[in-house]
Amino acid sequence: MAIFFLAAFFSELMKGFASRSIDAIFRRKDMVRRVGGRQLRRYRQRAEQWHAKHPLGFDTVNIDVRRVYVPLQSAIGTERVDMSETLRNSSRVVVLGEPGAGKSLFLKTEILRWLEARDDSHVPVIISLHKCNVSSESFRDFIVAEFNQANVSGAASLTDKMLSSGRLRVFFDGLDEVGRDDRERVERELREFSRTHAECPMIVTCRTAVYDGQLSPDFDFVARIAEFDDASMRRFLGNWNKAEDALNVNRVIASLRSNRELMRIARRPLLLTIIAYLQSGDRAEAFGPLPNSRAGFYRAAIAHLLDRDRQLGRSSAISNYHGNRKLLILQRIALAMHEAPMEREDRLAISGENVEAIIRSLLPDFDLENDHVLPLMDEIVDRSQLLRPLDTLRSQYGFAHLTLQEFLTAQALHESPSYLIERYRSDPNAWREVVKFWCAVASVDCTSLISSIYRDGGLDGKLLALESLSDVTSVDSGLVDEIINYFLAHLDLGGLEGDAIVNALGALAANNTPRGNETLELLRQIAWVAPPERQAAAMIAMAASDRQEAASYLGELEEDNERRAGARTALRSMGEIAIPQLALSAQRRQEIWAIDALGRIGTPAAATELTSLLWTGLHTARRAAWLLASLVRVPDVEEALRECATPESSEVYEWLWSSAEESKSLRLIAGRIGFLLDDGHLRGCADHLDGCAPSPPIPDEPIEVRMIDRRIGAPIAALGIERHRYNQDAIPRNIRQGRVLLDPQYIYNWVNSLNGQVRRDQFAEIFHKHRHLPNIYRHLSQLLPREVESLILSRLVVTKDVGSPLTKDLWRAACTDPPQPPVVLKRALKWTAIGILIALYVLAVMRALATELPDLLWWIPAMGNPWADMAGTASIIFLISSVLLFWLTLYDRRLDYWSESVEILIAFTRLFFVPCYLFLSLELAVAWLGWKVVLIVMVAIAAALVVGYWDVNRRMRDLANPFRSMLSVDLGTDSLAPGWSTRA
C-alpha cells in the first residue's frame, strides 16, 4: 500500500510542480509580449516619471496624482456624468473648462489609467499646443519628439506604425494657448490630422470662453468639465490630508460653509488646491483667514510664498530680499511673457537671459548693484517656487499655471487701463482673464475699461463685462444696472453663451452685498413671472449663487405646479445647501426626485438624511437603501452613519455587517439596507439549499447607482445565487474538456477575462441555463467591482457542490481576521517532497546508467534476481520517457489551445515513466539499505506527508473562504470611483 500511495502521490506532485514552473515561465513571456516590447516599456517608465507627480505651481511639493486626484465630471445642462465615461462615447472630443478646472491634470490621469490597465491597443501621448506658437513642425513630429524624449529607439518608425494602425490616442492640450496669429493654422492642421488618422482617438482641451466650434464637424463631441460638487470637494480634501500634509478637513469644510462666496470659487480644482496647501500644517496659522475672492487667493498665496520664511519663523533660511521687490520682478516677468509676440515667442516660457535682463533693469530702482541679479533670481526660483525652470539647464523659465501668469500680469498693469484695453482688442482670448483679474486688483475706478469692453466687444465683450462685475473694485452703478438688465433680458439665450450668462449672474448674486442681493431678487421675480424659458434660466442662476436664500426661494417655487420642474432641476444642482429643502420633500411628501437628489449630493449630511428614510414607506425606503448601498463605500459617509440614531427593528439582516463593528447603529443600518435590497428574501433561508421566501423583488435601483459596497452586495448576491442555481454546469464547449474542469481557478480566470459584448453574451448563456435565478441577484452582482462579480458568477459555471455551499456562517467568518496561513509548514512539506523526488530520481538515474554502463558506475551493485531480467528494459524506458515527458510538457505549454492528442501522449508517457522511475529508485535503495529499512522509511515519510498536507489543507480551506476572496480584491484607484452617474 505504501508503494502504491507513493507512486500516486509523487506522480501528481511532479506533474503539478512541472506544470506550475512552466506556467510561471510562460506567464512572464506573455507579460513581456503584452507590454509591447522594449520601446513601449521605456515610454511607460518615462510616462510614470512625467505624470505620476504634479507640481502645485508653488512650493517644492509635487503631489501624488493617484492619491489626491478626484475624478472629474462632465456637465450636460445641470446633469453630471463621469468624464472618463463621457470620453468613451466618441473618438473625437473637445474638453472645455474654465481656468483651473483641471483640464491638463485630467489628461495626465488618463495616461495613468493606461499605465495601470497595461493595454497597448491605444497608447496615449500628450502634445502641448502652445509649442505651435514658435514651431511649424507637424503633430507627427511632436509625437516623435515625445518618444525621443523617453529614449524610445526607432521613434519615427514606431510613430508611423502606430498612427497607421490606429494604436495612438493623441491628447492635444491647450488650444486656448495658441496665439491669435497661429490659431487658424493650428485648427486647420488639427482637422486634417483627424481625417488622416481616422482610427486614432483624439482629445483637444480648451478654455470654454475661447472655443466656438472651430473644430466641427471633425471633433463632433464637446464635453464641459463641471465644477466640483460638495462630495468631490470633501473627497479631495480628504485625499490631500492622507497624501500630503496634516489638513483639518472638517475645519476647512466649516470655513467654506460659513462663507458661500468662498464655497463658490473653491469649486475649481486649482483654487481648492491652493486652499488645501495654505491650510495644511503650520501654514494655516501663519496664513490667517481665507480670502473670499479668486484674486484674493492668488494675492494671499503669492504674498505668503514670497515672505513665508519670516511668517513661519525659519531663522535658518530667512530670505535676503524683501517680498515686495520679488513681487515686482515677477509682475514684470509675467507682463513680458504675456505681451510677447506669439509669432516669434511662446507666451508660456521666457529665456533665462530675459529674466536676468528684467531683474537688472529694476536694480537701480531697488538701490542695488548688478551683482544681486543672480542671488535675486535664485531666491525667486528656489525659495518661492513661483517661477520654475523648464529644463535641466535652466535656459527657460515659466509659471506652473497660466492663471498665475495672468494674475501677475494684471497686477503689473494696475495703473494702465488704456494699455490693457489696447492689448485686449489685439487678442481678446489671450487677455480675457487678465481683464477679469485687473478689475479685481485695480486701485482705480474700472468704469471706463468695463464700459469700453461692454460697448465695443460684441456679445463676448458684453459677457466679459458681466463676469468682471462680481469681483470689481469700483464701477459706476448706472453701468452695472445697464449690464445686468441687458443679460436678464437675454436669459433665454441657449448654448455655451447661455450657460456663461447664467453662471455670471449667479456669481454676481452670490455676493451678500446690496448689488448681489438685488440681483438675486431680480432673478426670483423673473422665476415667478417671466416666460418659461427665462424662468428656468433664472432658477439655474439662483442655484449658481450657492446661497441659502436662493435654496429657500427655489423651495417655494417647487411647490408651484407650473414651476416645479425647473425648481427641482435647480435644487438638484445646489449640493449640500439644498439639503433642508430636499429632506423636507423626501420625508413629508416622500418625493422620489428629492431622495435621488440627496443621493447625488453624496456627502455625510445627505447620507444622514437618507438614513432616516430607511424606516418609512417601502418604496421610499428601498430607494434610500439603494443610494446608501453606494454611498457607504465613502469613508466619511461610513463614519457619519456610525453616529446616526436608528430605531430597533426586526426587519434587518443582523448577520450582514461585521460583528467586530463597534457601532450598533452602523450594523443596524447596513442590515436594514441589505434587507430592503432583496425585500427580506434571504431572511427565511437557513444555511442550507432551500427554505427561501418565494418572491424576491425585481431590480428597481435609481439610475444613478452604478456600484454598491461589496460588504453589502457581495453576500446578498452570492447567497441568493447559491440557493437558486441548478445542479448543472454552464461550461462552454471550448473549455469543458480535460483537466480544466478540476480547477476552479481556471474557471474564475476565464470568467474574469471576458470583456465587452463577449462577456455579456457568455453571461446571457450562463443565466439562460439558470433561468429561474431571480433578476435581483443577477443585477446585484453587476453592481459590484468586476473581480467580485466574476468570483460570484464563476460559481454558476461549475456544478453545484452540495458539500461546500456558501452560507451565512462563511460570510461571518470572512468578516473576521483571517487565520495565519501555514507558510512555514507548507514550505517545509514542499521542499521535503521535492527533496524526496529528486533523491529518488537520482537513484533511478544511477540504477539506469549502472545497468546500461556498468563499467562507468562500477561501485553500484548489480541488480539481483528476480529483477535482473527487467533491469535493461526498465532503464531504457525510464531514460527515454524522462526526456520525452519533459519535451511534451514544454510543447503543450507553448500551444495557444488545448490539444487532446498532446494530453494523450503525456498521459501515455507518464504511464511508462512512473513505474520505471519507482522500480529503479526503490530497487537501488533496497540494495543499499535493505527492504526493512526502506519500508519503515517509506511508511514514516508517507505518514508525515499525509498528516502534514491534511493540516495544510484544513487551514487553507479556512483561508479559501470565497467570501474572503471577494473582500480581499484590490480595487486600486477605483475603490472610491463614483458609484453613480447621472444621465440626461
C-alpha positions, 0 to 999 in steps of 0.5 A: 500500500505504501508503494502504491500511495507513493507512486500516486502521490509523487506522480501528481506532485511532479506533474503539478510542480512541472506544470506550475514552473512552466506556467510561471515561465510562460506567464512572464513571456506573455507579460513581456509580449503584452507590454509591447516590447522594449520601446513601449516599456521605456515610454511607460517608465518615462510616462510614470516619471512625467505624470505620476507627480504634479507640481502645485505651481508653488512650493517644492511639493509635487503631489501624488496624482493617484492619491489626491486626484478626484475624478472629474465630471462632465456637465450636460445642462445641470446633469453630471456624468463621469468624464472618463465615461463621457470620453468613451462615447466618441473618438473625437472630443473637445474638453472645455473648462474654465481656468483651473478646472483641471483640464491638463491634470485630467489628461495626465490621469488618463495616461495613468489609467493606461499605465495601470490597465497595461493595454497597448491597443491605444497608447496615449501621448500628450502634445502641448499646443502652445509649442505651435506658437514658435514651431511649424513642425507637424503633430507627427513630429511632436509625437516623435519628439515625445518618444525621443524624449523617453529614449524610445529607439526607432521613434519615427518608425514606431510613430508611423506604425502606430498612427497607421494602425490606429494604436495612438490616442493623441491628447492635444492640450491647450488650444486656448494657448495658441496665439491669435496669429497661429490659431487658424493654422493650428485648427486647420492642421488639427482637422486634417490630422483627424481625417488622416488618422481616422482610427486614432482617438483624439482629445483637444482641451480648451478654455470654454470662453475661447472655443466656438466650434472651430473644430466641427464637424471633425471633433463632433463631441464637446464635453464641459468639465463641471465644477466640483460638487460638495462630495468631490470637494470633501473627497479631495480634501480628504485625499490631500490630508492622507497624501500630503500634509496634516489638513483639518478637513472638517475645519476647512469644510466649516470655513467654506460653509460659513462663507458661500462666496468662498464655497463658490470659487473653491469649486475649481480644482486649482483654487481648492488646491491652493486652499488645501496647501495654505491650510495644511500644517503650520501654514494655516496659522501663519496664513490667517483667514481665507480670502473670499475672492479668486484674486484674493487667493492668488494675492494671499498665496503669492504674498505668503510664498514670497515672505513665508520664511519670516511668517513661519519663523525659519531663522535658518533660511530667512530670505535676503530680499524683501517680498515686495521687490520679488513681487515686482520682478515677477509682475514684470516677468509675467507682463513680458511673457504675456505681451510677447509676440506669439509669432516669434515667442511662446507666451508660456516660457521666457529665456533665462537671459530675459529674466536676468535682463528684467531683474537688472533693469529694476536694480537701480530702482531697488538701490542695488548693484548688478551683482544681486541679479543672480542671488535675486533670481535664485531666491525667486526660483528656489525659495518661492517656487513661483517661477520654475525652470523648464529644463535641466539647464535652466535656459527657460523659465515659466509659471506652473499655471497660466492663471498665475501668469495672468494674475501677475500680469494684471497686477503689473498693469494696475495703473494702465487701463488704456494699455490693457484695453489696447492689448485686449482688442489685439487678442481678446482670448489671450487677455480675457482673464487678465481683464477679469483679474485687473478689475479685481486688483485695480486701485482705480475706478474700472468704469471706463475699461468695463464700459469700453469692453461692454460697448465695443466687444460684441456679445463676448465683450458684453459677457466679459463685462458681466463676469468682471462685475462680481469681483470689481473694485469700483464701477459706476452703478448706472453701468452695472444696472445697464449690464445686468438688465441687458443679460436678464433680458437675454436669459433665454439665450441657449448654448455655451453663451447661455450657460456663461450668462447664467453662471455670471449672474449667479456669481454676481448674486452670490455676493451678500452685498446690496448689488448681489442681493438685488440681483438675486431678487431680480432673478426670483421675480423673473422665476415667478413671472417671466416666460418659461424659458427665462424662468428656468434660466433664472432658477439655474442662476439662483442655484449658481449663487450657492446661497441659502436664500436662493435654496429657500426661494427655489423651495417655494417655487417647487411647490408651484405646479407650473414651476416645479420642474425647473425648481427641482432641476435647480435644487438638484444642482445646489449640493449640500445647501439644498439639503433642508429643502430636499429632506423636507420633500423626501420625508413629508411628501416622500418625493422620489426626485428629492431622495435621488437628489440627496443621493447625488449630493453624496456627502455625510449630511445627505447620507444622514438624511437618507438614513432616516428614510430607511424606516418609512414607506417601502418604496421610499425606503428601498430607494434610500437603501439603494443610494446608501448601498453606494454611498457607504463605500465613502469613508466619511459617509461610513463614519457619519452613519456610525453616529446616526440614531436608528430605531430597533427593528426586526426587519434587518439582516443582523448577520450582514455587517461585521460583528467586530463593528463597534457601532450598533447603529452602523450594523443596524443600518447596513442590515436594514439596507441589505434587507430592503435590497432583496425585500427580506428574501434571504431572511427565511433561508437557513444555511442550507439549499432551500427554505427561501421566501418565494418572491424576491423583488425585481431590480428597481435601483435609481439610475444613478447607482452604478456600484454598491459596497461589496460588504453589502452586495457581495453576500446578498448576491452570492447567497441568493445565487447559491440557493437558486442555481441548478445542479448543472454546469454552464461550461462552454464547449471550448473549455469543458474538456480535460483537466480544466474542469478540476480547477476552479481557478481556471474557471474564475480566470476565464470568467474574469477575462471576458470583456465587452459584448463577449462577456455579456453574451457568455453571461446571457448563456450562463443565466439562460441555463439558470433561468429561474435565478431571480433578476435581483441577484443577477443585477446585484452582482453587476453592481459590484467591482468586476473581480467580485462579480466574476468570483460570484458568477464563476460559481454558476459555471461549475456544478453545484457542490452540495458539500461546500455551499456558501452560507451565512456562517462563511460570510461571518467568518470572512468578516473576521481576521483571517487565520495565519496561513501555514507558510512555514509548514507548507514550505517545509512539506514542499521542499521535503517532497521535492527533496524526496523526488529528486533523491529518488530520481537520482537513484533511478538515474544511477540504477539506469546508467549502472545497468546500461554502463556498468563499467562507468558506475562500477561501485553500484551493485548489480541488480539481483534476481528476480529483477535482473531480467527487467533491469535493461528494459526498465532503464531504457524506458525510464531514460527515454520517457524522462526526456520525452515527458519533459519535451511534451510538457514544454510543447503543450505549454507553448500551444495557444489551445488545448490539444487532446492528442498532446494530453494523450501522449503525456498521459501515455508517457507518464504511464511508462515513466512512473513505474520505471522511475519507482522500480529503479529508485526503490530497487537501488535503495533496497540494495543499499539499505535493505527492504526493512529499512526502506519500508519503515522509511517509506511508511514514516515519510508517507505518514508525515506527508499525509498528516502534514498536507491534511493540516495544510489543507484544513487551514487553507480551506479556512483561508479559501473562504470565497467570501474572503476572496471577494473582500480581499480584491484590490480595487486600486484607484477605483475603490472610491470611483463614483458609484453613480452617474447621472444621465440626461 
